[in-house]
């Protein structure tokens, strides 16, 4: 949302920009200048390109954006289109009071494909209650004239809809009929902004006046055959059926809106201005900070955590999946911030319960999770399904996994007592001061494994969340930043994820204090006694250790670079097979030879996917050997880009790495797109197992075997017909084809799943 003009030609007394707690508009430029518009466009394009976004929405807002004038408006639109359109589809919208809408403006919006939403509160009496000029004159005739322009054939496609703020003193049916009369393509009914500090107006003797008002509109709208969509009602029907709300007013959809003020400062959603002065501020600017940096702010990340981000009262409410706690700004109370239900809690509950009693539930407007692949970058689903995952696709999946890990950390922090959040506070600060170090730490596969366990144990095991301090400490050490943290010890060992482990000479259990400075660390007992001292930069040489032992994570040659050989992290033991202990020097050398040979085999046998493995695989975990000689390998569902492998020869290791990497890729895809509908009753028989398998297990096995089929095909091409490689290729090809047929006939796949498996089957080479 771009605040292109910070003033308005109306003086609406319910406006959250000018009439509520935050008065920051007074100190901002009146107009967003050309330099700021260019910087905004650059940031949006940069973000869209980095994350391969198919679509970006930009809303021109204010104040009143039409105060820009057509010439300046054209300059803004031209810059946005010129910079963003080459990298992503740009939806341009504008929210206006409609007073200054004219044919020149409409021609301009038609040229640049800008859809226009108009604010109107109903008939003249209802609209004039709040939406007047500063001299008290009515704005209603001018607004209707503007809407009339948008309804003409030449401009009808530009009309986005009407936004109406509810006032229970207005007659609901009169408001509805007045709005229906102008035939909007969509109607938004919004509750007036209020908080627990400044509660909404309530007529005496009425417990739920806003629910009553909305239910009256709903009854009339339903009797009329629902002549236009009303977003609030559609959102509640969708969430009742398990779908998305498509709105931040209700439901548990993650927040995805950021605001840019006229001076180029990033702000959170602007409705927060109703809470307190500075509530929406971030301290960041488009001139100095990227969209990713804004999205990582804890205040924004909290609003992307769904149920976990709500107050305890909300989480136990029977209608929480529909209500979602209400609009975030409406939860504010001076004593405890936003950790409350909405100030409209009673009204929202009454509205939802009453609609449910009327059986106003239909199939979801949007699928609960993307079930047709439309939210994915173009071609990604098909490339992955065909076993042609490229480096760009892997990077896209890696970014999505990083975002999920970040969201989980917010949930863990939110569920941790305030007195125990020093690790989280340090991590937030480091994320601003040394974001690269934090990002590299969070990409470590077993940070997410820990976060999943910690989320499960919130409220029952405070030690689970204490690992946040270890994550922050690892980032601080990596960055050489100044920090002091209480860190948990496990039998005298401090683990720093992605870096290594410190062992102290005496068995310390519980907390110790780690002090990090550039080029120096100190680990001391909580009582003050120094346990271990470190001197030296991790990036240059191993630190000089006094009083203890430092075991660094080791890296082995792989894919023309090095890969983490993870034999220390306490959370790595999450695979189907037991993780091995740290090998001695000779065994490690053997591992180095095997991994180097395995990479050569992958290059030869999977030439079209070698780049993806090189770009995506981050860690190898050694597993305990099977005494019977059976090959062992495993992928942990939450440890993206890491594979567990028992020591074997290079050729077999190549097969295991390729097989497990495919599981990792599919797991990341399943976090973004539903390929099947879980059903315990559906079990399928496959050639490589004697027992019937659940749909997800068959899908995972089929996809992994597609790659193994290709490996054996390549190997068979280098030997005489009828040899062992030919036989192995034919076996895997048959298994994979039969399993694909079973999946397609199971009735358990979503549209995206059907497309995925059909593409997989087509990729099999006879």
Phi, psi and omega in degrees: 000122181254120176276085187283342176214132188261007178241169183220151179267359171250167179231060182293126186282356176253014184286127181286341181286315188254335190252358183251198194295320185275122181243028184295342179301333184295331183259011183253157176301151180291325187232142171286117186279173186298322180297319180290318178301317180297320180293320178298312181300320180296317179296318181294315180297319178300315181294316181296320180291317182299319185258008177051047180287131179285334189212139176229137176251130176237124180251124174275128191218182179204213022036208178241111184297333181291348175292348176299326189089149184302320183294312180290324176299318178301318180298319179297311182296321181297317180296315181298312180297315185297322185270324188268321185304324179297340184247344182199151174294126184254116171269116178256129179227162175217138174250126188220158171279351174080355186297319185262010181295134185217171177298316176303319177296313182298321176300318179297316181292327175293322180296320184258007176057060180251122176271143190240125172257142184242140176267124181207130186261011176128216178289180186299318182297316181292317182294322183285350178298327183230322191267080180238165170287167182299332179275005178092356182289153180288142174259356189301314181298319181294322180294316179297324177297318178296317177296323178301320176300314182293340180272352178289153183306325184293333188237005187302325182292345181276345186284112183272333180142186183239139174251123182236126176269126184289136168228117187291352175281346176272147178290121185298322182288321178296319177297311181301314183294323178294321180287321178297327184296333180268005173051059178287147176291343180198149180230132173250124173255114186249138173286141179297143184294130180203162178222177174292334177286326177229082189295158178291154175297133177225122177299144181302137175082005180241116185285323185225065185294328182286323174296316180301315181298313182292324179293327177295317177296317182299319181296317180291318179300318180293318179297329179279000181082022178052067188293339175214153177295139170243114195301318182301313181293319178297321180296319181290326175294318181296313181292331177296330180264010177090009183264186177284157176271330184067019184207150175270358180282327179219169177080179186248019178299143177291145177294138181221031183239136173226148186248142171242121180280172185299335180269005178089005178281139174284139173224158172288182181309134191287346176297342178296343179298344179280348185276297179200164183296122180089006184298328183270353187292148175241339185079007183248162183221153177295340180280343185232346187223144180275170176297321178301319180295323177292316184293340179275354179300136183304324182296325179278318180301325179301324183277008176246012185257006175063228185302321184295339181272003183264166178292161180300322179298318180294319186297336180262003183280138182292342181253017188298326183291338175269314182289315181067018181084358182075182181299136185305316183299329184285357181269356190291135172222139186300328185284329185218027174066232186257013182275058184213163167292172177295150172298344177258024186307309183298320180293316181296318180295316179297319179298313183293314181297319181293318178295323178295320179296333178274004180059038179276061180235126179231171175305145184302141176298322177236145179299150181307316172227157180308115182247001178235003175081007184288340179278353181272155175304149182306130174082350185297313182300316182292319180296316180294316182300323183278004182073024180244042179295124180258178184297323180296320179295319179296319179296322176299314179296321180297320179294322179294322178294321177298319179297320179294317178300316179300316180298321178295321178298321178298318179298317179298314181297319182295331180269003180263138178307145184304324182290348183246022184258019182297324178296317179295316180298321178294320181294321177298315179296316180296328181295334177274322186271328182219063187299327180296319180293320178294315182298316180297323178293316183289339177284349177299125190304329188269000168293317179292323178302314177299315184300321178298314179296319182296321178299320180294330188260005181303133180087346180244337183214098182293338180294333181298317181283343181298338179298341174306322179294325178293321177297314179297320180296318179298318178295320180294317178296318180298323183272344187067038184264162177274122178200150174228126188221144165281123184238144181281142177249141175245103180050047177082012182236132173251122180260129174249103187304133179081353181245310183158204184217145177251129175247128181263155186291333179251145184288095178266127175237141184106221186255145168232173182245124178253124176249124182244131172228163177304117178079007182206140172229154174222131175245120182230158177294153180304333180283349177118345181288130178288128180264311183218142174239141180234138173224129180133152181271124180304325186285341182259296182224168176294142181293149173279122188250132177238125174091002180196196183230135178247124175246111181276147169299138183255153180236143180239153181296133179194133173060036178078003177219217177230159179230147180292128174258095191272100179235021183235321190301129183292344181264004181285343183276061183235011182271171179297331179250156184293136176287140180281158174285172182297119184286157177283179187298318183292320179292322178297320178298320178297319176301318179300318179295318182295315182293323177297317178292324179296320179296319177300320179293319179297318178300321183282322189262343177225061186299329182280348180242358182301320181296325179292318178296317179299318183284331191257326186286124184251334187207149171239130178252122177289133178254159178292137179295148172278124182299339179277354180091001178293137179292138181236131173207160185196151170237132174273130187305325184266356183255073182300139174072020174232142177232144173258132184217136171275152184296127179212188177284169187297319182296314179293323179295323177300317179297316182294318180296315180298317180299310183288327178296324176297319176301318181296317179298314182293323177300317178294322178296321181292340173288341185251338189210127177282119178261347181209160176259115183304132179208108180301337184284338183271117177230137184238146178264134181231160186291334185267001177224148179272338183261142176302141188243149174293162186301315182297320178298320179292318179298315179297313181295319180298316181293318178296322181289338174301317179290320180294323175302315180295321178299315181289330176296316178297319180292322180294330181294345182257007178230169182292149178306142178086359181286178182303321181294322177299318181294319179294320179299313182295323179297311182291324179296318179294313178304314185292316180296316180295320180293322177298318178298319180296319178296315181295332180266002186281337185074006184261355184272146172282173174306318178293324179294318176300315179298318181298310184290324177296320178292322177299312182297322180293336183279348180294132180263124180299000000 
